[in-house]
Amino acid sequence: VFPRNEYPFVIPIGKDLSREKSQEIAGFLSSGGHTVILSRTEAGYRLFTGPFKTRDEAEISLKKITGYSNKAWFQNAQILKR
């Protein structure tokens, strides 16, 4: 749905998350208007926001995410090129 060449940026939020924790975080982000990508791995779940067409779009979202100061989940969030 989101080809990498057109949407090259994502913001990883967590990896090896439990199903419950990944759903909790995904629900919180979705309710804030963020697009969430959740993928299952052998060790748990990985969660990303995005993807984004431009780095500028990703930076706007990252600023909003890191502004959720009451949520320790987002302290180390950063933009990655996928």
C-alpha positions, -999 to +999 in steps of 0.1 A: +000+000+000+029+024+008+058+017-016+092+023+000+104+045-029+074+068-024+072+066+014+108+062+025+105+074+062+092+058+093+094+064+131+100+032+150+083+032+184+091-002+198+102-037+191+097-070+208+065-056+224+039-078+239+006-080+221-011-060+249+015-033+250+017-029+212-021-025+211-021+000+239+005+021+222-011+017+187-044+028+201-029+059+218-011+069+186-041+062+164-064+083+186-039+112+181-042+109+143-010+089+136-009+061+111+005+030+128+022+000+113+023-031+135+042-062+125+047-095+143+081-110+148+093-141+165+101-121+196+069-100+198+056-070+179+073-040+162+055-007+160+061+022+136+044+054+127+043+065+091+053+059+065+060+094+053+068+108+018+092+134+030+116+139+060+097+171+067+064+152+072+082+127+095+098+155+115+064+171+121+050+138+134+081+131+155+078+165+171+042+157+180+051+122+193+079+134+215+056+161+229+036+134+246+058+139+277+037+116+299+046+086+277+081+071+282+075+050+251+085+079+228+116+092+245+140+077+220+119+080+189+138+090+157+132+090+120+146+061+099+148+056+062+133+022+054 
